[in-house]
Every structure is written in C-alpha cells, then in structure tokens.
Amino acid sequence: MKILYGVQGTGNGHISRARAMARAFENHPELEIQWLFSGRPPEKLFRMEAFGEFWWREGLTFVNRKGRIDQLATVRQLHPRRLWKDIASLPVQDFDLVISDFEPVTAWAAKRHGVPSLGMGHQYAFNFPIPAPRFGWMARGIMRAFAPVQQSLGMHWHHFGHPILPPIARPHGKEESGEHILVYLPFEHHEPLVKQLGSLPYPIIAYGLPTDMKVADNIQLKAPAIEEFQQDVASARAVICNSGFELIAETLTLGKPILTRPLAGQFEQEANAMALEQLQLATVVERVDAATIRAWLDSNPAGAQIQWPDVAASIARWLAEGRRESREALVGELWRQVLPGNETERLPVGDLAE
C-alpha cells in the first residue's frame, strides 16, 4: 500500500509523533510511505533522517505575538494562490491512502481528487464533544476546515467516552530526580520571561528561546535537540510549558509535575488547559512569572503518571491489515492497556463503551 503522509510542521509535537510512526512503519515493509511536511521553513526542520526524501510545501500556520495568536498577522502571511497551486498539483492519485496529521495540503488534495483520507492527531479529537472553551463559530470552523478528512483517529489524554485514541507518547531518557526546572515556552515574550526566570533561586534549563540572549547564572539556554531535550525532561524536578499536546503527554509518562499556560486565543491550547484541569493532570495558570512559579513549587506539587501503550505500533499494524478492525475496536483495545500510575487511579481508563 502506498501512503502519502502529511505532517503539520509548525509545532515539534507533530514531528515527534511522526518520528514515532516512522519507527513503527519499519516493521511493515508492505507499507510504502511518502512523507510531506508543511507549516515551517525547510531550513528550520532538523533531524529529519527518519523521513527519507520527504516532500515540503509552504502550507498554513498561525502567527503568535507575545503569548497570543495574532490574527491579523496570520491573515497577512497567507498565500492563498500558492496554497491552491500546491493542493491542485499534489499527485495524490498515485497513492492508495492519504494520512494527514492536521496538514492542510495533503488533506485538501485528497478531498479534491476523491482519494481516501485519514486524519490522525490531537486536533481530530475535537470532532467529539470534549472539554473546550465557548469559542465562536469562526474558531470551530477553522478547526474543522483546516485539514478535512474522510475518517479520523483523534488522540487525547482521556477518551471522555468517545472513540478517541491515547497519545503517541512513550517514556524518553533515563528517569531521574534532578534539581533543574525544564522550561519550554517558545510562544512567550522572551525578554520579560527571561527576567522572571532569572530572579528564581532554582536552576533552569530552557528550550525554545534564542540561545544568544543574555541570561542570569541560574538559566541555561539550549538549542532544539531530540535526545538531549528528552533527557532534560526525564531528569527535571518539574516542567513548565505552554498547553501543547505532545510534550505534556510525554511528561505524563514520567510523572513530572506540570505548570502550564495556554497560548491565548489558540483554541486547541485553551481546550487542553480545560481538560488538564478537569482531569487534574497539571496546574494551569494565566501567566508565568516568578511569583507564580515560586508559589507552585512551594506547594510541593505531585505529578500524575500514566503509562500509555504503544499506540504507534498498533496504528501501523491496523493500517497494514487494511483497517479491517473498526476504529472503535482499536480505541477500546488501546485504552484497556493504559496502566494508571500512583496519582491516576481516579481516571476511569479502560471503560470505553464500544
């Protein structure tokens, strides 16, 4: 089977999930995968060896300014003619299936040419009534129209009684109890954030900030990496991040305390924050500053730990077998494998009605 697999490259979470799928596909040589990435300039993509001779298109992305979505700047940077040309010229007819990890070029090309399509990723969980803020019709419309597909495999930290998969997230690095706080806040206003972090009496390892910034002695700025980042998370005392999906899912495998601030005006992140509060998996705040961080750490927060099954391997097998098993059966099988940690017995995992 020939599969065109499109990945939204704006956030590292999508690419991290794609790397896990690439590893799973290695066990199924009968699946021929052509990868396509969009949403990030190709020169800013790194460690892409797993994807072979991947394709790139400009795609669509959102512009953020100082911790919130800038809608006007987002509209200004759109190139609708180029997008339409990329959609129209993509040779999707050469493939048996198009998979979109919320990637618009592949999804819309499949829709235009009538090629079978499958959506896979966190955003497709919002096809169901899960925790989400009362956003207007425009925000919800964008979520549904951004990368439309015929069938979807949505993912979330809980199923909420719907056919939603667990995350593709496995433990990374050697789990340790270190002293540093891992900070990943690429969408915050950098200068004020660094000033606040510098006034704290804790060692800080920060990713997602310009590495040439002048910082206090307690802060270590690191460039994007994979193995080093994973190990820094695994050995951290706690994690401070925005409310993206993948990093929090991976942090939950380690049982690290999480302090999170959703990116203002970003539907997915604000919905994630609601879910985290409802499931009691993290501490959600409106702003990240020294006082907030001190109060949180002084409260000696406990981390919730969840052992996710190997979702990527199950999806690859499901695809290789021609998707004969229903989505609901696949979902139920995976949730029954979720093993709650000491802090997550309250989660009614594994009781999904099929």
Contacts in CASP RR format, 6 or more apart in sequence:
PFRMAT RR
TARGET T0000
AUTHOR 0000-0000-0000
METHOD contacts of the structure
MODEL  1
MKILYGVQGTGNGHISRARAMARAFENHPELEIQWLFSGRPPEKLFRMEA
FGEFWWREGLTFVNRKGRIDQLATVRQLHPRRLWKDIASLPVQDFDLVIS
DFEPVTAWAAKRHGVPSLGMGHQYAFNFPIPAPRFGWMARGIMRAFAPVQ
QSLGMHWHHFGHPILPPIARPHGKEESGEHILVYLPFEHHEPLVKQLGSL
PYPIIAYGLPTDMKVADNIQLKAPAIEEFQQDVASARAVICNSGFELIAE
TLTLGKPILTRPLAGQFEQEANAMALEQLQLATVVERVDAATIRAWLDSN
PAGAQIQWPDVAASIARWLAEGRRESREALVGELWRQVLPGNETERLPVG
DLAE
1 30 0 8 1.000
1 31 0 8 1.000
1 32 0 8 1.000
1 96 0 8 1.000
1 97 0 8 1.000
1 319 0 8 1.000
1 320 0 8 1.000
1 322 0 8 1.000
2 32 0 8 1.000
2 34 0 8 1.000
2 94 0 8 1.000
2 95 0 8 1.000
2 96 0 8 1.000
2 97 0 8 1.000
3 31 0 8 1.000
3 32 0 8 1.000
3 33 0 8 1.000
3 34 0 8 1.000
3 95 0 8 1.000
3 96 0 8 1.000
3 97 0 8 1.000
3 98 0 8 1.000
3 99 0 8 1.000
3 319 0 8 1.000
4 34 0 8 1.000
4 36 0 8 1.000
4 90 0 8 1.000
4 92 0 8 1.000
4 94 0 8 1.000
4 95 0 8 1.000
4 97 0 8 1.000
4 98 0 8 1.000
4 99 0 8 1.000
4 106 0 8 1.000
4 110 0 8 1.000
5 18 0 8 1.000
5 21 0 8 1.000
5 33 0 8 1.000
5 34 0 8 1.000
5 35 0 8 1.000
5 36 0 8 1.000
5 98 0 8 1.000
5 99 0 8 1.000
5 101 0 8 1.000
5 106 0 8 1.000
6 35 0 8 1.000
6 36 0 8 1.000
6 37 0 8 1.000
6 38 0 8 1.000
6 98 0 8 1.000
6 99 0 8 1.000
6 100 0 8 1.000
6 101 0 8 1.000
6 103 0 8 1.000
6 105 0 8 1.000
6 106 0 8 1.000
7 14 0 8 1.000
7 15 0 8 1.000
7 18 0 8 1.000
7 35 0 8 1.000
7 36 0 8 1.000
7 37 0 8 1.000
7 38 0 8 1.000
7 101 0 8 1.000
7 103 0 8 1.000
8 14 0 8 1.000
8 38 0 8 1.000
8 39 0 8 1.000
8 61 0 8 1.000
8 101 0 8 1.000
8 102 0 8 1.000
8 103 0 8 1.000
8 104 0 8 1.000
8 147 0 8 1.000
9 15 0 8 1.000
9 37 0 8 1.000
9 38 0 8 1.000
9 39 0 8 1.000
9 40 0 8 1.000
9 45 0 8 1.000
9 61 0 8 1.000
9 103 0 8 1.000
10 39 0 8 1.000
10 40 0 8 1.000
10 61 0 8 1.000
10 62 0 8 1.000
11 40 0 8 1.000
12 224 0 8 1.000
12 246 0 8 1.000
12 247 0 8 1.000
13 244 0 8 1.000
13 245 0 8 1.000
13 246 0 8 1.000
13 247 0 8 1.000
14 101 0 8 1.000
14 102 0 8 1.000
14 121 0 8 1.000
14 246 0 8 1.000
15 37 0 8 1.000
15 45 0 8 1.000
16 246 0 8 1.000
16 250 0 8 1.000
17 101 0 8 1.000
17 121 0 8 1.000
17 168 0 8 1.000
17 246 0 8 1.000
17 312 0 8 1.000
18 35 0 8 1.000
18 50 0 8 1.000
18 51 0 8 1.000
18 101 0 8 1.000
19 50 0 8 1.000
20 168 0 8 1.000
20 170 0 8 1.000
20 312 0 8 1.000
21 168 0 8 1.000
21 312 0 8 1.000
21 315 0 8 1.000
21 316 0 8 1.000
22 33 0 8 1.000
22 35 0 8 1.000
22 50 0 8 1.000
22 51 0 8 1.000
23 50 0 8 1.000
23 312 0 8 1.000
24 310 0 8 1.000
24 312 0 8 1.000
24 313 0 8 1.000
24 315 0 8 1.000
24 316 0 8 1.000
25 31 0 8 1.000
25 33 0 8 1.000
25 316 0 8 1.000
27 313 0 8 1.000
27 316 0 8 1.000
28 316 0 8 1.000
28 317 0 8 1.000
28 319 0 8 1.000
28 320 0 8 1.000
30 320 0 8 1.000
31 316 0 8 1.000
31 319 0 8 1.000
31 320 0 8 1.000
34 54 0 8 1.000
34 55 0 8 1.000
34 95 0 8 1.000
35 51 0 8 1.000
35 52 0 8 1.000
35 54 0 8 1.000
35 55 0 8 1.000
36 54 0 8 1.000
36 55 0 8 1.000
36 56 0 8 1.000
36 57 0 8 1.000
36 90 0 8 1.000
36 103 0 8 1.000
36 105 0 8 1.000
36 106 0 8 1.000
37 45 0 8 1.000
37 48 0 8 1.000
37 51 0 8 1.000
37 54 0 8 1.000
37 55 0 8 1.000
37 56 0 8 1.000
37 57 0 8 1.000
37 103 0 8 1.000
38 56 0 8 1.000
38 57 0 8 1.000
38 58 0 8 1.000
38 59 0 8 1.000
38 60 0 8 1.000
38 103 0 8 1.000
38 104 0 8 1.000
38 105 0 8 1.000
39 58 0 8 1.000
39 59 0 8 1.000
39 60 0 8 1.000
39 61 0 8 1.000
40 61 0 8 1.000
42 56 0 8 1.000
45 56 0 8 1.000
46 224 0 8 1.000
47 226 0 8 1.000
48 54 0 8 1.000
57 86 0 8 1.000
57 90 0 8 1.000
57 105 0 8 1.000
58 79 0 8 1.000
58 82 0 8 1.000
58 83 0 8 1.000
58 86 0 8 1.000
59 83 0 8 1.000
59 86 0 8 1.000
59 103 0 8 1.000
59 104 0 8 1.000
59 105 0 8 1.000
60 78 0 8 1.000
60 83 0 8 1.000
60 104 0 8 1.000
60 146 0 8 1.000
61 74 0 8 1.000
61 77 0 8 1.000
62 69 0 8 1.000
62 74 0 8 1.000
62 266 0 8 1.000
63 69 0 8 1.000
63 70 0 8 1.000
63 73 0 8 1.000
63 74 0 8 1.000
63 77 0 8 1.000
64 70 0 8 1.000
64 187 0 8 1.000
64 263 0 8 1.000
64 266 0 8 1.000
65 73 0 8 1.000
66 188 0 8 1.000
66 189 0 8 1.000
67 187 0 8 1.000
67 188 0 8 1.000
67 189 0 8 1.000
67 263 0 8 1.000
67 264 0 8 1.000
68 263 0 8 1.000
68 264 0 8 1.000
68 265 0 8 1.000
68 266 0 8 1.000
69 263 0 8 1.000
69 264 0 8 1.000
69 265 0 8 1.000
69 266 0 8 1.000
83 104 0 8 1.000
83 105 0 8 1.000
86 105 0 8 1.000
86 109 0 8 1.000
87 105 0 8 1.000
87 108 0 8 1.000
87 109 0 8 1.000
87 112 0 8 1.000
88 109 0 8 1.000
88 112 0 8 1.000
90 105 0 8 1.000
90 106 0 8 1.000
90 109 0 8 1.000
92 98 0 8 1.000
92 106 0 8 1.000
92 109 0 8 1.000
92 110 0 8 1.000
92 113 0 8 1.000
92 115 0 8 1.000
93 113 0 8 1.000
93 115 0 8 1.000
95 115 0 8 1.000
96 116 0 8 1.000
97 115 0 8 1.000
97 116 0 8 1.000
97 117 0 8 1.000
97 118 0 8 1.000
97 319 0 8 1.000
98 106 0 8 1.000
98 107 0 8 1.000
98 109 0 8 1.000
98 110 0 8 1.000
98 115 0 8 1.000
98 116 0 8 1.000
98 117 0 8 1.000
98 118 0 8 1.000
98 149 0 8 1.000
99 106 0 8 1.000
99 117 0 8 1.000
99 118 0 8 1.000
99 119 0 8 1.000
99 120 0 8 1.000
100 106 0 8 1.000
100 107 0 8 1.000
100 110 0 8 1.000
100 117 0 8 1.000
100 118 0 8 1.000
100 119 0 8 1.000
100 120 0 8 1.000
100 147 0 8 1.000
100 149 0 8 1.000
101 119 0 8 1.000
101 120 0 8 1.000
101 121 0 8 1.000
102 119 0 8 1.000
102 121 0 8 1.000
102 122 0 8 1.000
102 123 0 8 1.000
102 124 0 8 1.000
102 146 0 8 1.000
102 147 0 8 1.000
103 147 0 8 1.000
104 146 0 8 1.000
104 147 0 8 1.000
106 117 0 8 1.000
106 147 0 8 1.000
107 117 0 8 1.000
107 119 0 8 1.000
107 146 0 8 1.000
107 147 0 8 1.000
107 148 0 8 1.000
107 149 0 8 1.000
108 147 0 8 1.000
108 148 0 8 1.000
109 115 0 8 1.000
110 116 0 8 1.000
110 117 0 8 1.000
110 149 0 8 1.000
110 150 0 8 1.000
111 117 0 8 1.000
111 148 0 8 1.000
111 149 0 8 1.000
116 150 0 8 1.000
117 149 0 8 1.000
117 150 0 8 1.000
117 151 0 8 1.000
118 149 0 8 1.000
118 150 0 8 1.000
118 151 0 8 1.000
118 152 0 8 1.000
118 153 0 8 1.000
119 147 0 8 1.000
119 149 0 8 1.000
119 151 0 8 1.000
119 152 0 8 1.000
119 153 0 8 1.000
119 154 0 8 1.000
120 152 0 8 1.000
120 153 0 8 1.000
120 154 0 8 1.000
120 155 0 8 1.000
120 315 0 8 1.000
121 153 0 8 1.000
121 154 0 8 1.000
121 155 0 8 1.000
122 154 0 8 1.000
122 155 0 8 1.000
122 156 0 8 1.000
122 167 0 8 1.000
122 245 0 8 1.000
122 246 0 8 1.000
122 268 0 8 1.000
123 143 0 8 1.000
123 146 0 8 1.000
123 147 0 8 1.000
123 154 0 8 1.000
123 268 0 8 1.000
124 149 0 8 1.000
124 152 0 8 1.000
124 153 0 8 1.000
124 154 0 8 1.000
124 155 0 8 1.000
125 154 0 8 1.000
125 155 0 8 1.000
125 156 0 8 1.000
125 162 0 8 1.000
125 164 0 8 1.000
126 132 0 8 1.000
126 140 0 8 1.000
126 143 0 8 1.000
126 267 0 8 1.000
126 268 0 8 1.000
126 271 0 8 1.000
127 144 0 8 1.000
127 152 0 8 1.000
127 154 0 8 1.000
128 160 0 8 1.000
128 162 0 8 1.000
128 163 0 8 1.000
128 164 0 8 1.000
129 160 0 8 1.000
129 162 0 8 1.000
130 156 0 8 1.000
130 160 0 8 1.000
130 162 0 8 1.000
130 164 0 8 1.000
130 271 0 8 1.000
130 275 0 8 1.000
131 160 0 8 1.000
131 271 0 8 1.000
131 274 0 8 1.000
131 275 0 8 1.000
131 278 0 8 1.000
132 267 0 8 1.000
132 270 0 8 1.000
132 271 0 8 1.000
132 274 0 8 1.000
133 267 0 8 1.000
133 270 0 8 1.000
133 271 0 8 1.000
133 274 0 8 1.000
135 267 0 8 1.000
135 270 0 8 1.000
139 267 0 8 1.000
140 267 0 8 1.000
142 267 0 8 1.000
143 267 0 8 1.000
143 268 0 8 1.000
151 327 0 8 1.000
153 165 0 8 1.000
153 315 0 8 1.000
153 327 0 8 1.000
153 330 0 8 1.000
154 164 0 8 1.000
154 165 0 8 1.000
155 164 0 8 1.000
155 165 0 8 1.000
155 166 0 8 1.000
155 167 0 8 1.000
155 168 0 8 1.000
155 245 0 8 1.000
155 311 0 8 1.000
156 164 0 8 1.000
156 165 0 8 1.000
156 166 0 8 1.000
156 167 0 8 1.000
156 245 0 8 1.000
156 275 0 8 1.000
157 166 0 8 1.000
157 167 0 8 1.000
157 248 0 8 1.000
157 249 0 8 1.000
157 252 0 8 1.000
157 275 0 8 1.000
157 276 0 8 1.000
157 279 0 8 1.000
157 281 0 8 1.000
157 306 0 8 1.000
158 164 0 8 1.000
158 275 0 8 1.000
158 279 0 8 1.000
158 347 0 8 1.000
158 349 0 8 1.000
159 166 0 8 1.000
159 331 0 8 1.000
159 335 0 8 1.000
159 349 0 8 1.000
159 350 0 8 1.000
159 352 0 8 1.000
161 352 0 8 1.000
161 353 0 8 1.000
163 327 0 8 1.000
163 328 0 8 1.000
163 331 0 8 1.000
163 332 0 8 1.000
163 352 0 8 1.000
164 331 0 8 1.000
165 311 0 8 1.000
165 315 0 8 1.000
165 330 0 8 1.000
165 331 0 8 1.000
165 334 0 8 1.000
166 308 0 8 1.000
166 309 0 8 1.000
166 311 0 8 1.000
166 334 0 8 1.000
166 335 0 8 1.000
166 338 0 8 1.000
167 245 0 8 1.000
167 246 0 8 1.000
167 249 0 8 1.000
167 308 0 8 1.000
167 311 0 8 1.000
168 246 0 8 1.000
168 249 0 8 1.000
168 308 0 8 1.000
168 311 0 8 1.000
168 312 0 8 1.000
168 315 0 8 1.000
169 246 0 8 1.000
169 249 0 8 1.000
169 250 0 8 1.000
169 252 0 8 1.000
169 253 0 8 1.000
169 308 0 8 1.000
169 311 0 8 1.000
170 250 0 8 1.000
170 253 0 8 1.000
170 308 0 8 1.000
170 310 0 8 1.000
171 234 0 8 1.000
171 250 0 8 1.000
171 253 0 8 1.000
171 254 0 8 1.000
172 230 0 8 1.000
172 231 0 8 1.000
172 233 0 8 1.000
172 234 0 8 1.000
172 250 0 8 1.000
172 253 0 8 1.000
173 227 0 8 1.000
173 230 0 8 1.000
173 231 0 8 1.000
173 234 0 8 1.000
174 231 0 8 1.000
174 234 0 8 1.000
174 235 0 8 1.000
175 234 0 8 1.000
175 235 0 8 1.000
175 254 0 8 1.000
176 234 0 8 1.000
176 235 0 8 1.000
177 235 0 8 1.000
177 237 0 8 1.000
178 235 0 8 1.000
178 236 0 8 1.000
178 237 0 8 1.000
179 202 0 8 1.000
179 203 0 8 1.000
179 237 0 8 1.000
180 202 0 8 1.000
180 203 0 8 1.000
180 204 0 8 1.000
180 205 0 8 1.000
180 220 0 8 1.000
180 232 0 8 1.000
180 235 0 8 1.000
180 236 0 8 1.000
180 237 0 8 1.000
181 200 0 8 1.000
181 202 0 8 1.000
181 203 0 8 1.000
181 204 0 8 1.000
181 205 0 8 1.000
181 236 0 8 1.000
181 237 0 8 1.000
181 238 0 8 1.000
181 239 0 8 1.000
181 240 0 8 1.000
181 293 0 8 1.000
181 297 0 8 1.000
182 205 0 8 1.000
182 207 0 8 1.000
182 232 0 8 1.000
182 233 0 8 1.000
182 236 0 8 1.000
182 238 0 8 1.000
182 239 0 8 1.000
182 240 0 8 1.000
182 256 0 8 1.000
183 197 0 8 1.000
183 204 0 8 1.000
183 205 0 8 1.000
183 206 0 8 1.000
183 207 0 8 1.000
183 239 0 8 1.000
183 240 0 8 1.000
183 241 0 8 1.000
184 206 0 8 1.000
184 207 0 8 1.000
184 208 0 8 1.000
184 239 0 8 1.000
184 240 0 8 1.000
184 241 0 8 1.000
184 242 0 8 1.000
184 247 0 8 1.000
185 193 0 8 1.000
185 206 0 8 1.000
185 208 0 8 1.000
185 209 0 8 1.000
185 240 0 8 1.000
185 241 0 8 1.000
185 242 0 8 1.000
185 261 0 8 1.000
185 288 0 8 1.000
186 207 0 8 1.000
186 208 0 8 1.000
186 209 0 8 1.000
186 242 0 8 1.000
187 242 0 8 1.000
187 263 0 8 1.000
188 242 0 8 1.000
188 261 0 8 1.000
188 288 0 8 1.000
190 209 0 8 1.000
190 210 0 8 1.000
190 213 0 8 1.000
191 213 0 8 1.000
193 209 0 8 1.000
193 288 0 8 1.000
194 206 0 8 1.000
194 209 0 8 1.000
194 213 0 8 1.000
194 215 0 8 1.000
194 216 0 8 1.000
194 219 0 8 1.000
196 288 0 8 1.000
196 289 0 8 1.000
196 290 0 8 1.000
196 293 0 8 1.000
197 204 0 8 1.000
197 206 0 8 1.000
197 215 0 8 1.000
197 216 0 8 1.000
197 218 0 8 1.000
197 219 0 8 1.000
197 290 0 8 1.000
197 293 0 8 1.000
198 204 0 8 1.000
198 215 0 8 1.000
198 216 0 8 1.000
198 218 0 8 1.000
198 219 0 8 1.000
198 290 0 8 1.000
199 216 0 8 1.000
199 290 0 8 1.000
200 218 0 8 1.000
200 290 0 8 1.000
200 293 0 8 1.000
200 294 0 8 1.000
201 218 0 8 1.000
202 218 0 8 1.000
202 237 0 8 1.000
202 297 0 8 1.000
203 218 0 8 1.000
203 220 0 8 1.000
204 218 0 8 1.000
204 219 0 8 1.000
204 220 0 8 1.000
205 220 0 8 1.000
205 222 0 8 1.000
205 232 0 8 1.000
205 236 0 8 1.000
206 219 0 8 1.000
206 220 0 8 1.000
206 221 0 8 1.000
206 222 0 8 1.000
207 221 0 8 1.000
207 222 0 8 1.000
207 223 0 8 1.000
207 224 0 8 1.000
207 225 0 8 1.000
207 229 0 8 1.000
207 232 0 8 1.000
208 224 0 8 1.000
209 221 0 8 1.000
210 221 0 8 1.000
211 221 0 8 1.000
211 222 0 8 1.000
211 223 0 8 1.000
213 221 0 8 1.000
215 221 0 8 1.000
222 228 0 8 1.000
222 229 0 8 1.000
222 232 0 8 1.000
230 250 0 8 1.000
233 239 0 8 1.000
233 247 0 8 1.000
233 250 0 8 1.000
233 251 0 8 1.000
233 254 0 8 1.000
233 256 0 8 1.000
234 254 0 8 1.000
236 256 0 8 1.000
237 256 0 8 1.000
237 257 0 8 1.000
238 256 0 8 1.000
238 257 0 8 1.000
238 258 0 8 1.000
238 259 0 8 1.000
238 297 0 8 1.000
238 301 0 8 1.000
239 247 0 8 1.000
239 251 0 8 1.000
239 256 0 8 1.000
239 257 0 8 1.000
239 258 0 8 1.000
239 259 0 8 1.000
240 258 0 8 1.000
240 259 0 8 1.000
240 260 0 8 1.000
240 288 0 8 1.000
240 293 0 8 1.000
241 247 0 8 1.000
241 248 0 8 1.000
241 251 0 8 1.000
241 258 0 8 1.000
241 259 0 8 1.000
241 260 0 8 1.000
242 260 0 8 1.000
242 261 0 8 1.000
242 262 0 8 1.000
242 263 0 8 1.000
242 269 0 8 1.000
243 260 0 8 1.000
243 261 0 8 1.000
243 262 0 8 1.000
243 263 0 8 1.000
243 269 0 8 1.000
243 270 0 8 1.000
243 272 0 8 1.000
243 273 0 8 1.000
243 276 0 8 1.000
243 284 0 8 1.000
244 260 0 8 1.000
244 268 0 8 1.000
244 269 0 8 1.000
244 272 0 8 1.000
245 268 0 8 1.000
245 272 0 8 1.000
248 258 0 8 1.000
248 260 0 8 1.000
248 272 0 8 1.000
248 276 0 8 1.000
248 281 0 8 1.000
248 282 0 8 1.000
249 308 0 8 1.000
251 258 0 8 1.000
252 258 0 8 1.000
252 281 0 8 1.000
252 304 0 8 1.000
252 305 0 8 1.000
252 306 0 8 1.000
252 308 0 8 1.000
253 305 0 8 1.000
253 306 0 8 1.000
253 307 0 8 1.000
253 308 0 8 1.000
254 305 0 8 1.000
255 303 0 8 1.000
255 304 0 8 1.000
255 305 0 8 1.000
255 343 0 8 1.000
256 303 0 8 1.000
257 282 0 8 1.000
257 283 0 8 1.000
257 296 0 8 1.000
257 301 0 8 1.000
257 302 0 8 1.000
257 303 0 8 1.000
258 276 0 8 1.000
258 281 0 8 1.000
258 282 0 8 1.000
258 283 0 8 1.000
258 303 0 8 1.000
259 282 0 8 1.000
259 283 0 8 1.000
259 285 0 8 1.000
259 288 0 8 1.000
259 292 0 8 1.000
259 293 0 8 1.000
259 296 0 8 1.000
259 301 0 8 1.000
260 273 0 8 1.000
260 276 0 8 1.000
260 282 0 8 1.000
260 283 0 8 1.000
260 284 0 8 1.000
260 285 0 8 1.000
261 273 0 8 1.000
261 284 0 8 1.000
261 285 0 8 1.000
261 286 0 8 1.000
261 287 0 8 1.000
261 288 0 8 1.000
262 269 0 8 1.000
262 270 0 8 1.000
262 272 0 8 1.000
262 273 0 8 1.000
262 284 0 8 1.000
263 269 0 8 1.000
263 270 0 8 1.000
264 270 0 8 1.000
273 284 0 8 1.000
276 282 0 8 1.000
276 284 0 8 1.000
277 284 0 8 1.000
279 347 0 8 1.000
280 304 0 8 1.000
280 346 0 8 1.000
281 304 0 8 1.000
281 344 0 8 1.000
282 304 0 8 1.000
283 296 0 8 1.000
283 301 0 8 1.000
285 292 0 8 1.000
285 296 0 8 1.000
302 343 0 8 1.000
303 343 0 8 1.000
304 341 0 8 1.000
304 343 0 8 1.000
304 344 0 8 1.000
305 341 0 8 1.000
305 342 0 8 1.000
305 343 0 8 1.000
305 344 0 8 1.000
306 338 0 8 1.000
306 339 0 8 1.000
306 340 0 8 1.000
306 341 0 8 1.000
306 344 0 8 1.000
306 347 0 8 1.000
306 349 0 8 1.000
307 338 0 8 1.000
307 339 0 8 1.000
307 340 0 8 1.000
307 341 0 8 1.000
308 338 0 8 1.000
309 334 0 8 1.000
309 337 0 8 1.000
309 338 0 8 1.000
311 334 0 8 1.000
314 330 0 8 1.000
314 333 0 8 1.000
314 334 0 8 1.000
315 330 0 8 1.000
318 325 0 8 1.000
318 330 0 8 1.000
328 354 0 8 1.000
329 354 0 8 1.000
331 352 0 8 1.000
331 354 0 8 1.000
332 350 0 8 1.000
332 352 0 8 1.000
332 354 0 8 1.000
335 349 0 8 1.000
335 350 0 8 1.000
335 351 0 8 1.000
335 352 0 8 1.000
336 350 0 8 1.000
338 349 0 8 1.000
338 350 0 8 1.000
340 347 0 8 1.000
340 349 0 8 1.000
END
